[in-house]
Structures are given as C-alpha cells and as structure tokens.
Amino acid sequence: MSPEASPLDCLNQTFGLAAFRPGQQEVIDCLLGGRSALAIFPTGGGKSLCYQLPALLLEGVTLVISPLIALMKDQVDRLQQQGIAAARLDSSIPPSEAQGIYRQLAEGSLKLLYIAPERLANERFLNRLRGRSIALLAIDEAHCISEWGHNFRPEYLKLAGLAKELGVRRVLALTATATPSVAADIRRAFDIVEHDQIQTSFHRPNLELRVSPCEPGKRRALLLRRLREGIAGPTIVYVTLQRTAEEVAGFLSAEGFAARPYHAGLKDEDRAAVQDAFMGGEVQVVVATIAFGMGIDKADIRAIYHYNLPKTLENYMQEIGRAGRDGGASRCEMLACVDDLRVLANFTYGDTPTDEALEGLVAHLLSQGERFDVSYHELSGRFDIRPLVVSTVFTYLQLDGILRSTGPFYGSYKVQFNRSEQEVCAGFDPQRCEFLRALFATAKRGRIWLQLDPAEAAAALGESRARITAAIGYLEERGDIQVQVTGLRQGYRLLEADPEPREIALRMQQTFAGREEKDIERLRNVLALAEQSGCLTRRLLDYFGEDLGKDCGHCTSCHTGEGRRLPRSAAKELGPAEAEILSRVLAEDHPCLVHPRQLARFLCGITSPAASRARLSRHADFGALGEFSFKKVLALVKGEGQG
C-alpha cells in the first residue's frame, strides 16, 4: 500500500474493516505522528491492528515483541493470507526458512517481523538489525516490564535500552492488564508522555461474572451441572495444576464431552493439536492451565470456568476477556474455595532463593573481574536458584548500577558449507579471502561440520569478536554456510569499584521478600473479590483504575445483594506421621536438600534446579506434605533441624 494512503483507506482495503474500534485511531495517529504510545485495551480489544496498520504506512520494518509462539503463528498466518509481508522467528522455525526471512529483512521487503523478547538481545540477530530502518517497535504484554507487575520478566527491562541502541523511531507498548502504577512504569521506561497513553474501557456488559462457593470434593459435579445446563458453546476451564487439567478433562470426556487437557507439560505438537481442534470446533471444552488462551482469537467462546481460583486479578481479567468477543452473552464463573490459595502461595514461596544461595551467587559474580561472562543455566544449577530468578538477580544488579550488560553471545559455532570452502572464499577480494581462510583454519574440523569458537578465533587472528561473528552472519545470510550455535552466555561489566557482596545480597533478600509479600497480597485480592458483597464487575474495574459509576446489575453480588464466605477446609496440623516422613528424607542425606527451604520445597512438591538434576521429583516422598502450607512445612523442617 502506498505510504500516502490514509489509515482509513488501509483499514478498508487491506483489513476489510469499515471502522476503527475505540482507541485504535488515536494510537495509530500518535504513531504516524512520530510519537511513542501506550495502549491499554482489554483482551480482544483490537491491540494488534494498532501496529499492523501503521507498519504498512511507515518506511522500514516493524518489530513485534511477543513472548508467545502461538500468538505469533496465528497473527503471521493471517497477515500472510492478506498478502502482507510478515514473518516470525522462533524456536519452531527451521534454519532454511529462517534464512529466507533474513534475506527479506536484508532486502527491506519485510514489513512485520515477530520475535520473542530474548531474540532482540541476541548477538547474531542484533548484528542483522544494525543499520536497518526500524520504523516501529511494538511490545505486546508490556506489563512484563514492571518490576512490581504480576508477570515481571527480566528480559523485558532490556528492551528500552536496546530500542535506543538500534535507533528505533517510535515504540508502541501494549497490554490488557496494567494497573495505574504499572502503566506509569511502562511510560517511564519508553519515554511515553501521559497524554499518549490511550486506555479504553474494560467493561464488557455481555459477560456475566459469577462466584459459586464450592468445596473441593464437589467441584467436578458442579462443573458438570454447569456445562449441561449453561450456555452451550466453546468453553475453557482454567485449573492450577497440570495434573488437575488431565484429571478433569478425563472426567468430562467420560461424561460425553469433547474435552481435552492443555498445559506446559505436553509436547509442542500436542498443544498445537488441542488448540487447532478447539479453534476448528472439534473440541468443545479445553481444561487448561494459564498456558492456554494467550493470543487465541476465537469470538464465540461462551463460558470461562475457574475450577481453581486465579492467581491474580490481572490473570482473571485476561482469562475472562477471552469469552464473548462476538458480543454474545457469556458466563464467567469461579468455583471458589479458599483451599486453592495454599497451592498458589506455595508456588510463590518456592521461587524465593535461600539467603545463603543468594549471597553465594552475588559474591561469585562480583569476584569475576571487570569484564566477565556467565551461563544462567550453569549458575542456576550451581546455586539451586531457578533460571528466571537468576536472570532477575542480574536485572537488579543492573538497576542498582553495579553491573552493565555487554550483551549475550554464543560460545560455540558449528559451520557447514553449502558449497566448497574454496568456492566461498574465492568469491571475495584477496584481503577478505585471506581473512576467511585464516578464520576457518582456527576451527576444529569434523567430517561435516567445523567447530568454531569466536573468542579463540578473535584472539588467534588479532581481530575483534564482532568482526568474527559479523563475517559468519554475512556468509549465512548469503546462503554460503549453515550455522548452529550453542553455549549461550551473557556478558557483563562491573561498574562499581570494590562492591560489598554481603550488603548487596542483603538488599536483594529484602527485595525478594517484598516481591513474595506482593504476590501473596495479590492472592488476597482475588479472595477479597470473590467474597465481597458489592458488584464484582465494578470492583474489578476499579482495580484497573476505571470507575464504572454504577453496578453492573447482573453479577452474583448484584443478584444476591450479599457477599459470600468461601468454604475452607479445617487447617491441618502436622503430626507424628509427617515428622516421620521428614526424618526419613533427612536420613537419606541428599546434598541438594541441605537447606531447610530446599527440603521444605521438596516436601511440598515444588521443584528446584538441584532437585530436578538429582531426579528427586520421582522420589516417593516428593510432595508428601503438599496438602500443608509451605510456611508450616518450613517451620517443621527448621524445628527438626534444631532438634
């Protein structure tokens, strides 16, 4: 489409739509005017058009950051069907297809390129982007940038700096779940003025919010009754645990429903098959963990049931937002029991590293010298801290001005020639030809592949590592070679002279404790919503900074005029039987269960890097005390240790 075309022309001719939805034109006008923007639209509110349309009217490529392969695939397939030059780069794309995408990027023919946030910090990918005209950087799920948001992802914090480094002209941050404080964090990171925050109403009058107090043992029967008596149509049942997804889906299948489970423990192809079957109408009910639904654009979902309580109000808002996008009446019901909070709280406690592990990690990092590189995976195993938490530690060290990232890179390159090495080198002038011959001479030669270490090659040739990797990338882009990379490492530079590890670790321990408490507070917010007497819809919108002005008139509270006290099992006390289990595990003297918190995690059924490496998730006593709260189990472990 001609750059001179108006947004409305593009909307009509390319997307086949007659008019913009609320907020869309304001966002598009802002971007076309050269300014960055924050779009806070409810799930299904039309966020994707806000970057897809400008991408066609701006010179250069639009990069779309999304953490979800399913969303990328769905949107790219649809854009390609409309004749738009769009592509995605993710772990499911084969090398041959990726090379074609890189050629389109180099030629300037690609209009939209979808990538995960980690790829934008990838050394080889950044080399390909430098010097390209990037018209727009669109960041989906932008609430992940906020340190105190419900789904903080450390790699998101790097996006603002990378955008400046690449000379991105404008940024569009998009989210469906930003509270006022999180929205302020996003604006601050990307220099978005408050006037360019466009927020539309989260109110969906066609959604009937229900809360039904239900004891755990009676949930299956209630869910079955709701499915048989309720609004017929595609349905999602959200659960907390993968095991629950399997069990409930099996139960519903036995009762005659076309039901399938969906969770992160399934193979990629099995998850894709369930999603495709649901989209195509072959599966009526998907019983899923929160892994399902992101980017699912199915307009006729008639019901969302929360078999277990949602983890946060942000999650709840996203999940119910998948119902009734066609405007038809839809039911969103919690089968609510307080017992669910114990499982959710235990997950939160399981993420917090031990004080000793955190102090050990910080001391190790600050003793590495002025410049160093690390593997998050190796550090995770060494200190028994989950990889995401390791990444968060580095983020905090950067935010405090102690470290600066020098970028990720791969320690090893495997190179295979698509034509002979002599032919490849002969295609360049004598000086470059000699450089390439010398470069390949530093590699270890196998029968098919060359094993090349860029750092060793740079040292041997007296060249910069950047020149080595740029040369390999150029040959790959030309189709002369195939490349496989391994050994992802993160480079850092120490900024603070003689930092005090113990003081830094103490501050960080306090930060993690604060995050833990914040996560528990979010669980309390879910419980408060479920039990309150006032309008559910009005209370939920207020949490996201929107004043409905009146009650919705059709939620559970509006119908009954009163609150609900959710059922809760009597608190179980740990006794001799549980103490005997603890003693039995202690007697086995597992090296990865030395710390009380490690042992408590194991007994509650919470995995950790060290326990997983030792295959303790298969141990007969793994999760043996899972019906008790983490805090009670931790107190028991500490008492046993003292005794």
Buried (B, 14 or more C-beta within 10 A) or exposed (E): EEEEBEBBEBBBEBBEBEEBBEBBBBBBBBBBEEBBBBBBBBBBBBBBBBBBBBBBBBEBBBBBBBBBBBBBBBBBEBBEEEEBBBBBBBEEBEEEEBBEBBBBBBEEEBBBBBBBBBBBBBBBBBBBBEEBEBBBBBBBBBBBBBBEBBBBBBBBBBBBBBBEEBEBBBBBBBBBBBBEEBBBBBBEBBEBEEEBBBBBBBBBEEBBBBBBBBBBEEBBEBBBEBBEEBBEBBBBBBBBBBEBBBBBBBBBBEEEBBBBBBBEBBEEEBBBBBBEBBBEEEBBBBBBBBBBBBBBEBEEBBBBBBBBBBBBBBBBBBBBBBBBBBEBBBBBBBBBBBBBBBBBBBBBBBBBBBBBBBBBBBBBBBEEEEEBBBBBBEBBBBBBBBBBBBBBBBBBBBEBEBBEBEBBBBBBBBBEBBEEBEEBBEEEEEEEBEBBEEBBEBBEEEEEBBEBBBBBBBEBBEBEBBBBBBBBBBBBBBBBBBBEBEEBBBBBEBBEEEBEBEEBBBEBBEBBEEBBEBBBEBBEBBBEBBBBEBBBBBBBBEBBBBEBEEBBEBBBBBEEEEBBEBBBEEEEEBEEEBBEBBEEBBEEEBEBBBBBBBBBBBBBBBBBBBBBEBEBBEBEBBBBBBBBBBEBBBBBBBEBEEE
